[in-house]
Amino acid sequence: MLKVLIADDSTPIRERIIKLLSTLTDVEIVGEAIDGIETAVLVRKTKPDVVILDLQMPKLSGLEILPRLKEMDPPPVVVVLTNYSTSPLKAVCVRKGADFFFDKSTEFEKAIAVIEGMYNERTQTQP
C-alpha cells in the first residue's frame, strides 16, 4: 500500500488529486491538510510514503514545512505542486529536500504520473 498525504489549501485541487489517484487500488490517501501546521501533524500521525505539497498555504508555507518533512524517519517523498514554479524557487525547494517540483497549471499530470510510477514499482516488487 502506497500512503499519500495531500497538503493543499485548495479543495478543488485536493479533490482532483484524489480522483486521479482513486484508480490505483493500492494507493491510500491517509490525510488532507489545508495548512503547514496540519501537514506536520498529519505526517507524524500517518507516516505517508508521499506528500503532495503546495507552497502557498496558511500558517506555515510549504517552503517552511518542507525541511521538517525531510527530517522525519523515514522521510516521505515530497512532490511539490505549485502555481509558483520559477526556476529560483525550484532550486530552493530542491535544496530544502523536494524530490519533485511541478507547475499546477502545466504539469499536474506529471505529478500524478510520479505517484503512479511509485505505485507500479511497488506492485512489481511485491511477491
N, C-alpha and C positions, 0 to 999 in steps of 0.2 A: 504494500500500500504506500503510495506517494502522498505525503501530507503537505497541503498547501495552505498558507495563510495569505489573505489579501488585505493589504493596507492601503486604502484609498478613501478619501473623504467624499468621493462621488458615488452615489448609489447606482446610477446607470452604468458606470464603468465596472463596479463590483458585479452587478448583475450580468453584464456582458461576459466577463471573465468566467463566472460560474456557469453560464450557459455553454460556453465553448468547451470548458473542461468537463462538463457533465457527460460528454460522450465517452470519456475514458473511465472504464469500470473500476480500475484500481487507483483512482485519484480521489482523495478525500479533502474537501475544504474544511479545515479544522478551525477556522475563525475568520472573522471580518473585522478589521479595525478602521476607525474613522479618524484617528489622530495618532501621533507618535507615542504618546504615553500608553494608549490602549494597545498599540503594536507591541511595545516592550513587555507589557503584562501578558498578552496572549502568546507571545513567542516563548516566554518562560513556562507558561502553563501547558501549551500544546506541543512544544518541541517540533515545529514543522521541518520538513525537508527543504521546502522552498518558501520564500517570502516574495510576493509581488509587491513592490514598494513604490508608491507615489512620492514625489519630493515635496510637493506643496500641500502640507496638511497642517491643521491647527495644533496648538500646544507644543509639540516638537515636530520639526520638519523631518522628512525622510532623510535629508542630508545629516541632520543631527542624530537620528536614531541608527543610521547605517553602521557606524563603527561599533556601537553597542551590540548589534546583531552579530557581527563577526567575532565578538568576544565570547559568544555562547559556546557551550561544549556539548555536542558538536555544533559548529556554526551552520546555519542554513545557507543554501544557495540563494543569493539575493538577485532578483530580476527587477531592475529599476524601470518603471514605465511612467514616462512624464511628458508633459506638454512643453517643457523647457529643456530642449535637447541640444544645447550648444556644445561645441567641442570643448571649451574650457570647463563647463560643468560636467561633461562626461569624464574628463580627466580627473577632476576632483572626486567624483563618485568611485571611479576605479581605484584611485589612491586610498579611499576610505573603505574599500572592500567589496564594491559591487562586482558581481560575477558577469552580469549582462546589463546593457543600457539600451533602452529603446524609446523612440518617439511614439506617443499615443496616437497621434494623427496619421502617421505614415508607416509605422512598424508594429502595430498592435498584433497582427497575426504572427509576426516573427517571435514576439514574446511568448505567445501561446505555443508556437512550434518548439521552442526550447523546452517547455514543460512536457510536451508530447514526446520529445526526444528522450528526456529523462525517464519518462514512463515506459517507453518502448525498450530502453536499455535495461531497465529493471525487470521487465517481464521476460526478456530474453535470457537473463542470467539466473532467474529463479528456476529451481528444479521442477 
